[in-house]
Amino acid sequence: MARRTIGTVPVQVAVRNLKRLSLSAQFLPSSIIAGNTGLIFGKFGTPPVASSESNTWDFLLNAGATDGTNVDENQKRAPNTEDLWLISDTAGQIVNVVERDVPEEKT
């Protein structure tokens, strides 16, 4: 798990990973981080624009929300292996980013 600070400039929080099993970004609630009051926009592959009226983002997080490519145990890979970019409409927002890779096969 990596705690990242997201501001008004796009931040690449995960690189392209063909061995990705899951990836999630949790915008910590304001009850834990008092300054987390904005919105975070996420996009796979390219940086998004921090506007709810834009069509450049894949998901939108408010404080306490989580999104990503969580998959069930039957899938061998995450559906999206591209890099993940985040941007906020407010400076200094804190998120946790968690990425899990496919386990190595025993030979």
Backbone hydrogen bonds, N-H to C=O, Kabsch-Sander energy under -0.5 kcal/mol:
donor,donor_aa,acceptor,acceptor_aa,energy
2,A,97,V,-2.3
4,R,2,A,-0.5
4,R,95,V,-3.1
6,I,4,R,-0.5
6,I,93,Q,-3.8
7,G,9,V,-0.6
11,V,86,L,-2.9
13,V,11,V,-0.8
13,V,84,L,-2.3
14,A,84,L,-1.2
17,N,81,T,-2.6
20,R,17,N,-1.4
21,L,100,R,-3.4
22,S,100,R,-1.9
24,S,98,V,-2.6
25,A,67,D,-3.1
26,Q,96,N,-2.9
27,F,25,A,-0.5
27,F,65,A,-2.7
28,L,26,Q,-0.9
28,L,94,I,-1.3
32,I,29,P,-1.7
33,I,29,P,-2.4
34,A,32,I,-0.6
36,N,33,I,-2.1
37,T,35,G,-1.8
40,I,61,L,-2.5
41,F,87,I,-3.3
42,G,59,F,-3.0
43,K,85,W,-2.2
45,G,83,D,-2.9
51,S,49,V,-2.1
54,S,51,S,-1.6
58,D,42,G,-3.1
59,F,42,G,-1.8
61,L,40,I,-3.2
64,G,27,F,-3.1
65,A,62,N,-2.4
67,D,25,A,-1.9
69,T,23,L,-3.0
75,Q,72,D,-1.5
78,A,20,R,-2.9
84,L,14,A,-2.1
85,W,43,K,-2.8
86,L,11,V,-2.4
87,I,41,F,-1.7
88,S,7,G,-3.1
89,D,39,L,-1.7
93,Q,6,I,-2.9
95,V,4,R,-2.7
96,N,26,Q,-2.5
97,V,2,A,-2.7
98,V,24,S,-2.5
100,R,22,S,-2.6
102,V,19,K,-3.3
